[in-house]
């Protein structure tokens, strides 16, 4: 019995007892008066149990369950990069190239909080019209090159030529263009010299089989907002990688190339060589999958 029930019982019972005495010649009323406080208490207890069994997380969107922030919006704790190009501003992780800081190679800011294998990653990004960036994952640092990564990339650019495709930085290059479902295979001759270079053509890996379509690349691009915030979602499990933007699947890769694929590694975001640009990332959160 909760506190409210006790109070109501204490108030109702004396009143009903008085009415019981005053209406002693009417049995039905006497019975109703006596049991009414009991009924009230039973109803209140039942309602309190319903409230107790309501999950505390019901107000949270189901897809946010289990996601952990990896960027606090205030500091670069757990992130390492060149401060010439990366800082925190208005709750966002900002990467910017100025006319005075033109790059001669791509540079990343790298999350040092782990090397996830199977996971989902969600974030929001905004990029300037001339911008070129990307989200690397299952990647490794390149020896001798500070803040350089090698590995899978969720590609992003301001003109939306490449946004959503799967590009492998410093490795097999393009694995899937926007709109493609693909299976990646190992080269037929794994003993050949210059194996990686000889299996790249027009900045794309040759050993790729397109197994399906997610839609026309230009039509898919209409779902991407230019010079505005977009929602990014990566689902990476086993040898399959899915790139979503604004809840639309943009590319889907199954990597059967056991010679070159990676099943875990670092996460980082990029500023690319090119003209002055700005990219912003916020609400970066991860859910590791079992």
N, C-alpha and C positions, 0 to 999 in steps of 0.2 A: 504494500500500500504506500503510495507516494504522499508527499506533504500536502498537495492540493486535495487529495482524496480525504485525508484526515480532517482538514479544515471544513470541507463541505459536509462531511458526516457529522462533525461537531455542531455545525450550524443547523443542519436540516433535522437532525433527530429530535432535539427538544421541541422544535416547532411542530413536527409531526406528532409527537407524543401529546402535545396540547390539543391538537385537532382530534386525535384519537379519543381523548377523554370527552371532548365536546360533542363528538358524533358517535357516542357509544350505542345508539340505537340503530346504526347503519353498518352492518357487518362488512359489506363490500368496501365501503370507504375506509373502515378501520384497517382492513387488510392492506389496501392500497397505500394508505398513509404509513403503515409500519414498514412495508418492504421498499418503498420508493428510495430512501437513502441508500439501501443496500444495492439497488439497481444502479444508482448513480455511481457508486464506488466501483462496481464491477465494470461499468462502461469506461470509467476513467483509467482503471488499471489496464484494460485491454488496449486503449489508445496509447498509453505510455509504453506498452510492450512493442507496439508497431513502430513508434518513434525510435525505440532503442535498437531495433533490428535494421533500421535504415543505415546503409553503409556511409561512413564518414566521408569517403572519397567520391560520393555520387556527383558532387558539383564539379569535379574535374573531368575534362574531356577524356574519354577512354583511351585515345591514342597517345595521351601524355603520361599514361601510367608507366612507371618504371624508368622514365628518362631522367638523367642527371645532368645538370649544367656543368660545362667544362670551361666556360668563360663567364666571369662574374660581372662583367659590364663596367668595372671600375679599375681593375689592375690587369697586368700581364702575368699574374701568378700562373705557373705551370706552362707558360708559353715562352719560346725563345726565338728571337729574330733580330734583324738589323733595325735599330731604333731610327735610322735615317728614313726608313720606309713604313714603319709600323708603330702605332700608338693607340691609345683609348680616347675616344671623343664622344660625348653625349650617349654613353652606354653602348657604343659600338666599337668593334675592333676595326681600325681603319688602316688600309694600305694605300699609300699615295706616292706617285712619282711626280716630281716637280721639274720645271725646265732646268733647274740647277742640279738635279739628282738623277739624270737619265742613266738607266741601267745598261750594262753590257751582257748581262745574263739574268735569267729568272731568279727570283729570291722568294723564300718562304718564311712565314712565322710558323713554328712547329709546336704542337701540343706535346708536352713531355710527361703527361699524366698516365701513359700506358701505350701498349701496342695492340690494339683490339684485333680480334680475328673475325668472329661473327657478331654483327651489331647493326643497329639502326642509328642514323645520325640525322638530326633535324636542325635547321637554322634558317634565318632570313638573310638575304643579301640585297644590296643595291650597288649598281656599277655605272660609272659614267659612260657616255656614248663611245669614247675612244678606248675604253678599258678592256683589259684581257686578264683573266684570273682563272682560278680553279681551286677545287678542294681535293687535295691528295689524301689517299688512305692506303692502308696495307703497303706503306712505302718505307724506304730506307734512306738514310743520309748518304750523300756522295762524298767519299773521302777526298780531302784536299780542297773542297769547295764549301765554304761556310754557308749554311742555311739553304743548301740545295737538296732536293728530294728526287728519288727515282721510284716510280710506281704508278698505280692506277690514279686517274684523275676524273672528277666530275667537272667537265669543262664549262667555263662561263665567259661570255664576252658581251660588250655593250651593244653590239650590232645584232646579237643573237644568231650569228652564223653557226656557232658551235655549241651554244648553251644546251646542256643536257646530254651531250654525247659522252662516250667513254674513251678517254685518251690516256695513253700510258707514257708519262713523262720520262724522258731519257731512256726509253726501253723500246717497246714494240710499236709506238706511236698509236694511230687511231685503231681502236678495236671495234667500235660501233658508232655509226653516225646516228643523229637524231632520227627516231622513227624505226630503228632496226632492232629486231630480235636476232641474235647471232650466237653461233657456237665457234669458239676459237680452238684451233688444233695446233699441235706441235708440227714443226717442219718435217717433211718426209725424210730428208737426209740430215739426221742430227749430228753426223760426224763431219759435215762440210765446214770448211774454213769460213770465217766471217759470217757465222750462222745468222746472227740477228740482222746485220746490215743487208745480207742477201735476200732476206724475206720481207723487206719493207719496200713498198712501191707507192709513189705519190703520197708520202706521209701516212701510209696505212699498212697494217699487217696483212700480208697476202693470204695467210692460212686461216681465213675466216669464212664460215658458211652462213649466209643469211637464211634463217629458218622461218621468219615471219615478219609482219609489218605492224607497227603501232599507229601508223597514219602517215600522211604526207608531211615531210619535214617543215615546209612552209606553213601548212595548216597548224601544226603543233606549235610553231613559233608564235602564233597569235595568242597563245595562252601565257606568254611571257611578257611581263610589263617592263617597258623600257624606261630607264632612269627613274625607277620606282622600286619599292620593296617587293621581293618575291620569296615564296616559301620553298625551301629545298628539303628533300627527303631522300636519303640513301638507305636501301635495304641490302645488306651484304651478308650472305650466308653460304658457307661452303664455297663452291666455285661459281656461284651465281651472284651477279651485281645488278641491281635495278636503280635507275636514276629517275626520280620524280621531281617535277616542279609544279607548284600550285595544284597538287593532287593529280597531275597528269603524268603517266609513265612516258618517259622520253627515250630511254634505251634500256635494253635487257641483254646482258652478256652472261653466257655460260662458258667458263674458261677451262677447257680440257687440255691445255698446253702445260703438261706437268713439268716441262723443262724450264719454263719462264714465269709461270704464275706465282703469286704470293698469297698465302693464306692468313697472314697477320702482318702488322707493321704500324708505322707512325701515321698520324693525321696532321695535315698542315694546310694552310691557305696561301695563295700565290699572288704576287704582282709580276707581270710578264714584261719582258723587254718591249720597248715601243715608245710611243709619245706619252706626254704627261697624262695621267689618269688617276682615278680614285675608285676604290672599292670599299664597301662597308659590310661587316658581318655582325649579327647580333643574335641573341637567344640560341646560342650554340649548345646543344644538349645531345647526350648519347644514351643508348640503351644497349647493353651487351646482351647477346642472345646465347642461350645454352645449346 
